[in-house]
Amino acid sequence: MGIEIERKFRVVGEGWRGQVVKSVRMAQGYINDMAAMRDGRQNASVRVRIAGDQAFLNLKSRELGTTRQEFDYEIPVADAEALLRLCVGGRIDKVRHYVEHAGRTFEVDEFAGENAGLIVAELELESADAAYARPDWLGREVTEEQRFYNLALAERPYSRWSAVEQA
């Protein structure tokens, strides 16, 4: 069993772009929807992702917060393409930029399509209270805000958020 310990932040400014060491285009969708998670009919999201020339099936427990169970399995790209056609809700298209800062790697997701304009950074940690240097382009933490989770963005994209929600 895998445990993911991750914090999520809004990104402010463009300062991160000069620190990118690698970028990967990603397309992903979900076999289940946000409603199944909200009302307890499912306890994990089931995601299909194509990342560059690799593909994965991922299950992640539904808890909000920094620590969740996560299971990630590589699958053939052809299988992932077929599974994406079976997904519910919208598809998530983004470019994940790997950004090095003070010995850590931030994953900066720059969304496209209906989520264009949204940029978030994720940082995987060895423990929930692990220390990390905070770059000046890292905005407010949104780890506990469900609407920033990719499953929620597939159901209700950033383009449908109010101006207050986007702020």
C-alpha positions as CSV (number, residue, x, y, z in Angstrom):
1,M,0.0,0.0,0.0
2,G,1.3,3.5,-0.9
3,I,0.8,6.6,1.2
4,E,0.9,10.0,-0.5
5,I,1.9,12.9,1.7
6,E,1.3,16.0,-0.4
7,R,0.6,19.7,-0.1
8,K,-1.0,21.8,-2.8
9,F,-0.7,25.5,-3.5
10,R,-1.8,28.2,-5.9
11,V,1.0,29.5,-8.0
12,V,1.5,33.3,-8.3
13,G,3.6,35.0,-10.9
14,E,5.9,33.5,-13.4
15,G,9.1,33.1,-11.4
16,W,8.8,29.4,-11.3
17,R,9.2,29.1,-15.1
18,G,13.0,29.7,-15.0
19,Q,13.4,26.8,-12.6
20,V,11.7,24.1,-14.7
21,V,13.9,21.1,-15.3
22,K,11.3,19.0,-17.2
23,S,7.8,19.3,-18.6
24,V,5.3,16.5,-19.5
25,R,1.9,16.8,-21.2
26,M,-0.8,14.8,-19.4
27,A,-4.4,13.8,-20.2
28,Q,-6.4,12.2,-17.5
29,G,-10.0,11.2,-16.7
30,Y,-11.9,9.4,-13.9
31,I,-13.9,6.2,-14.0
32,N,-16.0,7.5,-11.1
33,D,-17.3,11.0,-10.4
34,M,-17.2,13.5,-7.6
35,A,-20.7,12.7,-6.5
36,A,-19.8,9.1,-5.8
37,M,-17.0,10.3,-3.5
38,R,-19.1,13.1,-1.9
39,D,-22.0,10.8,-0.9
40,G,-19.8,7.9,0.2
41,R,-20.7,5.4,-2.5
42,Q,-17.0,5.2,-3.3
43,N,-14.0,5.6,-1.0
44,A,-11.4,6.1,-3.7
45,S,-11.0,8.0,-7.0
46,V,-10.1,5.8,-10.0
47,R,-8.0,7.8,-12.5
48,V,-6.6,7.0,-15.9
49,R,-3.6,9.1,-17.0
50,I,-1.4,9.3,-20.0
51,A,1.8,11.2,-19.2
52,G,4.1,11.6,-22.2
53,D,4.6,8.1,-23.6
54,Q,3.5,6.3,-20.4
55,A,0.1,5.5,-18.9
56,F,-1.1,4.7,-15.4
57,L,-4.2,3.6,-13.5
58,N,-4.3,5.3,-10.1
59,L,-6.5,4.8,-7.1
60,K,-6.5,7.4,-4.3
61,S,-8.5,7.4,-1.1
62,R,-11.0,10.1,-0.6
63,E,-9.7,11.9,2.5
64,L,-9.0,15.6,2.2
65,G,-5.7,16.8,3.5
66,T,-2.0,16.0,3.2
67,T,-2.1,12.2,3.7
68,R,-4.0,9.7,1.6
69,Q,-3.6,6.2,0.4
70,E,-2.5,5.9,-3.2
71,F,-2.0,3.0,-5.6
72,D,-0.4,3.7,-9.0
73,Y,0.0,1.0,-11.7
74,E,1.6,1.4,-15.1
75,I,-0.6,0.2,-18.0
76,P,-0.2,0.1,-21.8
77,V,-1.0,3.4,-23.5
78,A,-3.5,1.7,-25.8
79,D,-5.4,0.5,-22.7
80,A,-5.3,4.0,-21.2
81,E,-6.7,5.5,-24.4
82,A,-9.6,3.0,-24.3
83,L,-10.2,3.7,-20.6
84,L,-10.2,7.5,-21.2
85,R,-13.2,6.9,-23.5
86,L,-15.1,5.3,-20.6
87,C,-14.4,8.1,-18.1
88,V,-17.2,10.2,-16.7
89,G,-17.1,14.0,-16.3
90,G,-14.6,16.1,-18.2
91,R,-11.1,15.3,-19.2
92,I,-8.2,17.0,-17.5
93,D,-5.5,18.3,-19.9
94,K,-2.4,19.9,-18.4
95,V,1.3,20.2,-18.6
96,R,3.2,19.2,-15.5
97,H,6.4,21.1,-15.0
98,Y,9.0,19.7,-12.6
99,V,10.5,22.7,-10.7
100,E,13.6,22.3,-8.5
101,H,13.8,24.6,-5.5
102,A,16.1,24.2,-2.4
103,G,16.6,20.5,-2.9
104,R,12.9,19.7,-3.4
105,T,10.9,19.1,-6.6
106,F,7.6,21.0,-6.9
107,E,5.2,19.6,-9.5
108,V,3.6,22.7,-11.1
109,D,0.4,21.8,-13.1
110,E,-0.5,24.3,-15.8
111,F,-4.0,23.4,-16.8
112,A,-5.5,23.7,-20.4
113,G,-9.0,23.3,-21.9
114,E,-11.8,24.2,-19.5
115,N,-9.3,24.5,-16.6
116,A,-7.0,27.0,-18.5
117,G,-5.8,29.8,-16.3
118,L,-5.4,27.5,-13.2
119,I,-1.8,26.8,-12.1
120,V,-1.2,24.8,-8.9
121,A,2.0,23.4,-7.4
122,E,2.2,20.1,-5.5
123,L,4.9,19.1,-3.2
124,E,5.3,15.5,-2.0
125,L,6.9,15.2,1.4
126,E,8.3,12.4,3.6
127,S,6.0,13.4,6.5
128,A,3.0,15.8,7.0
129,D,5.1,18.2,9.0
130,A,8.3,18.0,7.0
131,A,10.1,21.4,6.5
132,Y,10.6,22.9,3.1
133,A,11.8,26.2,1.7
134,R,9.0,28.2,0.3
135,P,9.7,29.9,-3.1
136,D,8.3,33.4,-3.7
137,W,6.0,32.1,-6.5
138,L,4.2,29.7,-4.1
139,G,0.8,31.2,-3.2
140,R,-1.7,30.2,-0.6
141,E,-2.1,26.6,0.4
142,V,-5.2,24.8,-1.0
143,T,-4.5,21.3,0.2
144,E,-7.8,21.2,2.2
145,E,-9.9,22.7,-0.6
146,Q,-11.6,20.0,-2.5
147,R,-12.4,22.1,-5.6
148,F,-8.7,22.1,-6.4
149,Y,-8.5,18.3,-6.6
150,N,-8.3,17.0,-10.2
151,L,-11.5,14.9,-9.7
152,A,-13.4,18.0,-8.7
153,L,-12.0,19.9,-11.7
154,A,-13.2,17.1,-14.0
155,E,-16.7,17.7,-12.7
156,R,-16.6,21.5,-12.3
157,P,-13.8,23.1,-14.3
158,Y,-12.0,26.3,-13.3
159,S,-13.8,28.1,-16.2
160,R,-17.1,27.7,-14.3
161,W,-15.9,29.1,-11.0
162,S,-17.0,32.5,-9.9
163,A,-14.5,35.4,-9.8
164,V,-14.5,35.0,-6.0
165,E,-13.6,31.3,-6.3
166,Q,-10.9,32.0,-8.8
167,A,-9.2,34.6,-6.6
